[in-house]
Amino acid sequence: MTASTETRRPRRSSRERLPDFFIVGQPKSGTTALYQMLRGHPQIFMPNTKEPGFLAAELQVRKPPRPREEVLTYEDYVRLFEAAAPAQRVGEATPFYLWSRTAAGRIAELQPGARIIATLREPASLLRSLHLLLMKIYVETEPDLRKALALEEPRRSGSSVPADTYWPDLLMYSEQVRYVEQLRRYDSLFPPEQVLVLIYDDFRRDNEGTVRRVLRFLDVQDGLPIRPVEANPTVRVRSQRLHHLLHAVTVGRGPLSAGVKRAVKTLTPQRVRRSALTATQNHVVFGDPHPPDDDYMIELRRHFKGEVEALSEYLDRDLLSLWGYDRLA
């Protein structure tokens, strides 16, 4: 099935609900906290599935080998929002929609009046957090950030790609920080009043004020109490070997792991299995990230300074000063 037919919508019924707004990214930029805070508002409905990814063809190539609600068809997608009350604003949050080259067009085709919320983060800190995330979700296997970014060009030609990775396109790290190119995809399809760009630093500094700004953008009541949320913390994979083994047993990859998984499922209830898996990951596999390599962070900032200059001009905001790029030696 081609990407275009996969998301083509049938004739809409009068009761069908689709998102009125989309949180489109970037990853590791506060989107999970924003999603959780918005879905607690009585005038907003967001589904339990935070990242359906249905409207990005790049995310439909292969689903992550981890438990999640599958969203493979248009009917699956619509079903996510069927519990919304008639008067509620409906939204969804898929950070990689900003990186995707197809999502903006699909959103515009599906819901031309939709409001778009884009979150942006300083390039070096974004790539460091993204690298740790990709290690955690079995996309990346190179634990050293410098080496992982240096592998981008070989991987672009098909070499040095991890054998078990399921989203090799995500390993093209530099494409995550092509800010102006990403925003133009949306600005070319939606009028300015339907696009809100947030800066991660503002969200961190004034969590409540940023959320109220979003609520006003969505035309819902912004005076209700807001409880700040800390979500999706960055973690380090302590043992890649143990992480891989636990993952193999979880998904039943290979005859031995599949046999172990069947035995575990037979002997233990699902709730106990999930609890044990989470405890093992949190206390054994994952740990706090090491401090960043300051010299390499400076090197990355020098490399991506042009992107920040272009974004500053595009948004008419001095991000060079905000992110410290004006102080690079």
N, C-alpha and C positions, 0 to 999 in steps of 0.2 A: 504494500500500500504506500503510495507516495505521501509526502508530507502535506501537500495541498489538499488531497482528498481526505486525509486523516482528520483534519480539523474543520473541514467544510461543514457548516451547520445546516440541518434540515429546516423546514418551515417551523418557526417558533410558535409555541402555544401562548395563549394569553397569560397563563400561570407560570411560565418559565422565568426563572430569575438568573441573571448574569451579573458579574461584578460591575459596580458603578465606579470603582476605583481600584488601582493596582499599585502596590509597593514593588518597585522594580529593581532595587539594588542600592549599593553593591553588597556582596557577601561580607560578613564580619564588619558591618558598619551600622549596627544597631537595629537592623530590620526585624530581628526576632523580638527584641524588647518592644519596638514600636507596634508590631503585630499583636503582642500580648496585651499591651495597654489599650489599643484601639478596640480589640474584641471584647473588652470589659465594659465598653460604653453601651448603654441601653439602646441607642439609636443606630448602632453599627452591628452588622453580622459578618463574621469571618469564620470560615470552616475550620474544623480541627486539623485538617491537612494544611500545613502552612505553605508548603512549596509544591503545588501540583505540577508546575512546569509544563503544563499541557500546550501552551501557546508558543513555545520555543521549539522549533524543529530539532535543534542541536541537543535538547534534553530528552528527545524521544528515541534517540539512536539505541540506547540501552539503559534500562532502569537500574538504579543502584541496588546491589544485592544485599538489601537490608529491609527489615519489616516496615512497610508503609502501605498506605491505601493506593492501589493502582488507579491511575487516571489515564486510560488508554484511548477512550473514545469521547466523542462530544457528549454522549449521554452520561458517561461517568463524570464528566466535568460539570455538567448542569446539576447533577445529583448532589454535588458538594454544597450547593446554595439553596436547595429546595426547602430547608427549614427556616429560612429568613422570613421575618414578618413583613407584611406589605409596606409598612412605613419605614423600615430600616434601610440604611445605606449598606450595600453589599460590597465586600472587598476581598481581594486575595493578595498574597505576598510571595513572590518568587524572585529573589535577588538576581539570579542570573538572566532575567529578562533584559536587564540593561546591557549586559555583555552580548546577548544573542543578537544576531543580524536579522532574525525573522520575527521576533516577538512583537516589535512595535507595529509592524504591518498587520499582523494577525489580530492584535488588540483593536486596532483602528477599524478593521473589517468587522469584527465581532461587536464592538461597542464604541462607535465613533464619538460618543459624548462622554467617554470615561475620563476620569481624572487620574493623573499620573504623579506618583510620588517617587522621586529618585534620590537616593542617599549616596553621598560621595565621601571618600576618605583619603587622607594623604597617601601618596603612592607607596613609599617604603614601608610604612606600618601596615598598609593594606596587604601588600605582597607577603610580608612576614606572617601575618595572621592567616592569609589564604593558604600559604604553604603548609602551615601546621594543620589547618582544616583538611586539606587534601591528603595529608598523611593519615589523619584520623579516619577518613571515610574511604580508605583503600584506593585512592586514585593515584597518589604519589608514593614512591618507595625510597627516594633519595632524601635522607634526613638532613643533609646540609643545604641550607638555603642558597648559598653562593653556587654550589655545584648544580642544584636543581635549576636555577635560572640560566646557568651556562649551558644546560642541556636543551634549551628551548629550540635552538636552530637545528641540531641533529634530530630532535624529535619531530620537527616540522617536516623533515624529509623521511620520517618513518623509522629512524634508528633510535636506540636507547629508550624506547617506550616500554614501561613496565608491562610484563606479560599479562598480568591480571587486571590492569586498569580498565575501567568500563567507560570513562569519559576522557579519552586522550586529548581532546580539544582543550580541556581545562588546563592542561600543562603548558599552554602557550601563555605564560604569565603576563607578558607585556601587553597583551590584548585586553587585559582587565583594566588598564589605566589609560585607555584611549578615550578620555573623558568627553572631549568635544565631539568626536565622531559618534559616540554613544548617544549623547544628548540630542544631536541633530537628527537622529533617526526618529525621535519622538517629536521634536519641534517641527519637523517637516510634515507631520501628520495630525498634530493636535495644536489648537490655538494656545497662545501664552497663558491665558487664564485657566487652562486645564492642566498645566504642568507646574509642579512645585519641586524645587531642588533644595534638598537639605544637606548641610555639611555636618559630618559626624561629630566634629569638635563642638558645635553648637548644641547638639543633642546630649553630649556628655556633660557639658558645662551647665546647661539649663534644660534638664530632662522635661520638666513640667511645662515650661514655656514653649518648648518646641512642639510638644504634643498638642497644646492648646492652639498653636498656629495651624497644625494639621487639621484639627477639628473645625476651625473656622474655614479652612480651605474646602472641607467636605460639607459645609453648610449644616453642621449639627451643633447641638448645644455645647459650648466650650467652658461653661462655668462649674461643671460638676467636679467633685474632688478627684484628684489624679494620684495614684500610688506609683511611684517610680519602680521600675523593674530592671533587675540585672539578669540578663539571659544569655545563654550560649557562650560561656566563657571560653577563652582560648586555652587549649591544653597541649601538652607535648606527649608524643608516644614514647614511653620509657623503653619498651622492648619491642622492636619491630617483629622479632621472631614470635614472641608470645601473641602479639596483636594479630599477626597473620594466622597463627594456629587457632586462636579463638574465633576469628572470622571464618576460617575454613570449616570448623565444626558447626558454627552457627548456620551457615548457608548450605552445609552438606556437600561441599565440593570434594570430589574424588571418592573412591569406594570406601576408604577407611573412615573419612569424615562423615560420609553419608550414613555409614553403619553406626557410628557413635551418636550422630544426631537422632537416628531412629530410636536407639536405646534410651537416650536421655528423654526423648518425648514420651516414650512408653512408661518410664519410671517416675517422672516428675510432672506435676501440673504446670500449665503454661505460666501462671502468675509466679510460681516459684522459680521457673527457668529464667524468666525475664529479670526477676529480682537478683538472682545469682549472677546473671550476665552483667547487669548494671554495676553491681558491687565489685565484680572482678575488674571491669574496665576502669572504674573510678579509683580503686585503691591499688591496683597492680599494674595495669597497662598504661594508664594515663597519669600525668603529673603536671605540676606547674611548669610553664615554659622557661627555658634558660633566658637570662638577660640577652637582649639583642647585641649583636656585634656593631658597636657604634661606628667603627671605621667603615664597615660595609654599608650601614645605613646611610652614611654621608655619601658614599660612592653611588648608591642607588638614587639618592636625591639629586645629585649632579646629573645623573643619566636621564632622569625624568623631569628635569627642570623645565624643559620646553613644553611638556604637557601641562604643567602647572601654570606657566605663563599664558598659554593659550586658553586655559580654563578661566583664569582670572579675567582676561579680556572678554571672554564669552559671557561670563556671569556678571561682569562689571563689579567685581569684588577682589580685594587685594588678598589673595590666598598665598602669595609669595611670603608676605609678612606673617600671616596666621600660621603657616606651616614651617616657618623658619628658613625658607629658601633664599631669602634676601641676605642671610648671614652665612651662606656657604663660602668657604675660603676659595 
